[in-house]
Amino acid sequence: MKVQITNGMYMALIINMVYAKSIGLTQGSMSREVGSDNWISTLIASIFAMVLLYLTVIVSRRLPKKDFLSQGKGLIGNLSGRMLGCVFFIFFLGAFGSVMTTFVYHLKDYFLPDAPTWIFILVAIIVGSYGIYFGIEVVARMALIGVFSILLLNILLLLGSVGRFDINELLPIFQSGFWPVVLSSRHHLADWSMVIIMAGIILPLVRQQDKWARSSLAGVAFGTIFIIMWPILETGVLSAEVTGQYIVSCMQMARSAQIGIYIHRYEMIMIAFFAISILTQIMMTLFCASVSVQRIFNLKDYRTIIIPVSLLFGLYGYWIVNDHHRAMKITENLWVYLALSVSILVPILLFILGFFFGKEKENMQSES
């Protein structure tokens, strides 16, 4: 992959990769645990994400032409490197399940309840496969448009909700206790884990290595600003109790927004702006999974594996979203622990190995 993307495109990918799932399902999960302190959990998770993403940048800078998979192969051997590829593939399979839960439940539960589930899955894998076939640069350019859509979406929501906002719903803070709020942040940190592992794969494709850290931290900062207003507004308008009653709490929030006199079905507009972000998540999970399989089998091009990967992901996506109880149980439990394990342990492991095996690092650089 010789394509290079700009640092602005990289920031846009960070924002889009975390946005849709975070406002779609995560806020309801945290509200059910810590009530009105959900926005604090969101902030805590974002701080942890900054630390992990900065560590990812440090690891990537050691060998700027090598992604995490290539570094793993060089540091721990070919077989262990392939095992890391399998871990990444399973990781993005789990990420795809959580993204599809967000995508399908937004559309099916609120707009097309009579439509069969397989239609949504089919559309997702066709559009996702088509997008990544043309390369990450195409997806990154779409992500720039996605940031503009996110900005419009947030502005409209703010205008439609501020009149009904009651700050007393946010008080007192830490009413659930400090540690429960920190523990609840795991749901949102699992969303950021998709960004962290994605960065470990695509950073070698980003220009201006000296700006990687600044772009990464800025991406997390802007993503946090775009996301954190949702739990604040949902709690202040709907109350924490009502927010926690919905799987897709942001859609109920959109229904409560009144934009002027004539636009009462704001959730219809919301989906239009929301679509680019969720499609970016779908494309990037498929892209990163395809790259992982490429490295496992030492293929020359990830495009040769797009169709098999998409079909497998489609089957898993259908299985998980076809049952609401199963989807939420996996998304709130199994996926969270998988996501945190990989996104925390892999950067730390590569950092330690790179620190102690300097000779191997030099050999890898000479091969680049």
N, C-alpha and C positions, 0 to 999 in steps of 0.2 A: 504494500500500500504506500504509494509515493505521494498521494494527495496530501496537501497541507491546508489546514483551516486557520483562520485568524483567531486571535485571543478573544475578540468580541463574539465570534461564533461559539467558541468554547464556553464563554460565560453564559450565552443563551442556552446552550445544551444543559448546563448545570441547572439553570432556573427551570426550564421545561421538564427536566428529568425528575424533579422533586415535586413540582407544583400540583399536578392533577390528583395524584394519589393522596397528597397531604391534606388538601382541602376537601377531598371527596369522602374518604373513609376514616382517616386518622383522627380527625377532631372528635368524631362521635365516640371512637374507642377511648380516647383520653378523657372525654367528658363523663363517660360511665365510670371511670376510676377516680378522678379527682375533681369532678364538677367544674366550678368556675375558675379553677387554677389551671385549666387546660392550656391557656396561653403562656403560662410560665413554663410548663413542660415543653411547649414548642420552642421557647427561647433557649432553655437548657440544652435541648437536643441539638439546636443549631450551633451552640458554642462547642459542644463535643464534636460536631461535624467539621467545624473549622480546624480543630486540632488534628483530626484524622486526615482531612484532605491536605493539610499542610505537610503532614508526615508522608503522604503519598507523593507530593511534589518533591520532597527531599530525596525519597527513594528513586524517583524517576530521573532526577537531575544527575544522579551518579552515572547513569547510562542513558543519556537522553534519546538515543536511537532505539532503545530496547523497551518494550512494554513489560508489564508484570510477568506475562507468560514467558517471554524470552529471557528475562532476568532469572526467573525460577528455573528454567531449563539449564542456564549457564551456571547457577550457583549450587543447585541440589541434584543435578544430573538429568539425563534425558527422560528416564522412567518417572522420576519424581516430578519433573516438569510437566509430563503428560497427566500425571495425577492432579496437579494444580489446574490444568486445563479442564479436567473432569469436575473439579470443585467449582470452577467458575461457571461451567455449563449448568450444573445443578443450581447454582446461585441464581443465574438469570432465568432458569425455568421457574423457580419460585417467585422471582420478581415479576415475570410475565403473568403468573397466576394472580398476584395482587393487583397488577395493572388491569387485567381483564375483568376482575371483580369490580373495579372502579368504572371501567368503560361500559360494561353490560348493564350494571345496576342503574347507572345514570339514565341510560336510554330505555331499557326495558321496563323498569319499575315506574318511570315517570311519564314516558311518552308512548311506548309501543308495547303494552303489556301482553297483547295477543300474538306478537311476533315470536316465532320459535327462536330459541337461544342460538342455534347453530348459524343463523343468518349473521348475527353480530360477530361471532367468532370468525366466520368466513370472510366477512368484510375486513376485519382487523388484520388477518394474516395476508390477505391479498394486497391491501394497501401497504402494510408494513414490508412485505417482501419486495414489492415493486419499488418502494422508496429506497431501501438499502441496496438494491441491485445497482443503482446509479451512483452509489458511494456515499460516504459520510458527509462530503461537502454539500450534497443536495439536502440531506437531513439538517445539517447545520444552518443552511440558508433559511430553511423553513422554520427553524427554531428562532431565528431573529424576528420573523413575522409573529411567531408565537409569543414572544416577549411583549410586542406591541399589543397583541390581543389580550394578554394577561393584564396589562396596564389599563386598557379600556374596561375590561371586566371589573376590575377592582374599583375604578373610579365610578362606574355606574352603580355598583353595589353600595358604595359609600354614600352616594347621593340619594339612593332610594331607601337607605336604612337609618341614616343619622337622626332623622326626626323621631324615630321610635326607640332610640338608644337610651338605656337607663344604666348609668354607671354603677348604681347600687348593686346591680346583679353581679358585678365583679368583686364585690367586697364581702367579707374581709379576705385578704390574700392569705395563702397557705392555710386555709381552713381545714384542709385534709392532712396537714403536717408536711414538713420539709421533705423527708425521705420518700413518702409515697408520690410526691410530685416529681422528684428526680427519677424514681422507678418508672413512672408513667411516661417519661420522655423516651423510653425505649421504642415506643410505637413510631414516633416521628424520626428517631435516629435510624430506624430500619428503612424509612424512606430515603434518608440521606445516604444510606449504605449503597444504594444503586448509583448515586453520583460518585462515591469514592472508588468503587471498583470500575465503573465506566472510565473515570479519569486515569486509573492505572493502565487501561488499555489504549486510550486515545491520546494521552499526553504527547507521545512521540510524533503525533500528526499535527500538533499545535505549533505554530511559528513562535518565534521570539521566546526562547527558553528563559531568558532573564526576567520575563514578565509572567511566568507560569504561576508563581506564588501569589502575586498581586491579583491576577485574573481569577484564580481559584477562590481566594478569600472574598473578593468583590462579588463573585457569583453567589457564594453562600450568603453574603450580607444582603444583596438585593432579593434573593430568593426568600430569605427570612422576612424581609419587609413585606413582600407580596403575600406571604402566607399568614403571618401572625395577625393581620387585621381580620381574618376570617373567624378564628376562635373568639376574638374580642367582640366582634359585631354579633356573632351567633349567640354568645352568652348575654350580651347587653340587650339584644332584641328578643330572642326566643327564650332565654334563661338556660342555665346549664342542664337542668332536668329535661327540658324539651329537646335540647341538642342531643343528649345521650340516648333519646328514644329512637332516633333515626339512624339507619345504616348509612345513608347518604345525606348527612345533615346540611350540606351546602345547598342542596336543591330545595329543602324546606326554607332555608334562609332566602334563597332567590325568589321563592313564591311570596315571601313576606315583603319583599322590596316593592315600592311603588315609585316608578320613574315617570313623573309628570302625571297627566290625566289619562292618556290614551294607551300607555304601555303597561298593562296589568300582568301579562304573561311574560314577565322578565326572564323566567327560566328558559324560555325558547331562545332568547338572545344569548343567555349565558352559555348554552350548549354550543352555539356557533363560535363564540370566543374561546371556549374551553377545549374545543375539538383539536386544535393544533397541538396543544400541550399534551393531551393524552395520546395522540398519534405519534408524537415525538418519543414518548415513553415506549410505545409499542415497537417503533422502528429501532430504537437504540438497544432494547433488550434482545431483539432478534439479531441485530448487528453484532453485539458483543458475544452472544452465544455462538453465532456462526464463526467468528474469529477464534473462539475457544476450541471449537471442533476442528477448525483448520490447523491449529497448532497441535492438537492431539494426534492427528493423522499426517502431519507434515505436508499439507496440501499447498499448492502454489497460490491459490486464490480462494477466498472465502465464498465467492459467488457460486462455486460448484456445490456448496452444501446448503444453500439458502432454502431450497424447496424441502429437503428432508427435515431440516430443523424447524421450519415453519409448520409443517404437518404435525410433527411431534408436539410442538408448542400448542398448536390448535386443539389437538386431542386433550392435552392436559387442561387447557383453558376451558374447554367445554365441560370436562369432568368437574372442575372445581366450581364453576359458576352455576351449574345446573341445580345446585342445592344451596340455598342461602345459609343454612346452618353450617354445612361443611365449609363453605367459602369463608365465613367469618371466623370459624374456629381455626382454620389453617392460617388465615391472614393475621389474626391477632395473637397467635401462639407459635406454631411451627415456623412460619415465615420469619417472624421477628427474631427468634433465636438463631435461625440459619443466617439471616442477614447480618446480625451483630457479630456472630462468630467469625464469619468470613471477612467482613469489612474492618474488624479490629485486629484479628490475628495475622492476616496475610501481610498488611503493610508493616506490622511490627516484626514479623518473621523475616521478611526481605530486608528490612533495615538492619537487623542484627546480623544476618548472613553476609550482607554487603559490607558491614563494618569489620567482620572477622576474616573474610576471605578476599582480601585486597588483591592477591595474586590472580585469582580467578577473574576478578573484575578487570584487571589489566588485559588478560587474555581475551575477554569478551569485547573490550574496546578495540583491540587490535583486529578483531574479526569483523567489526562494523564497517 
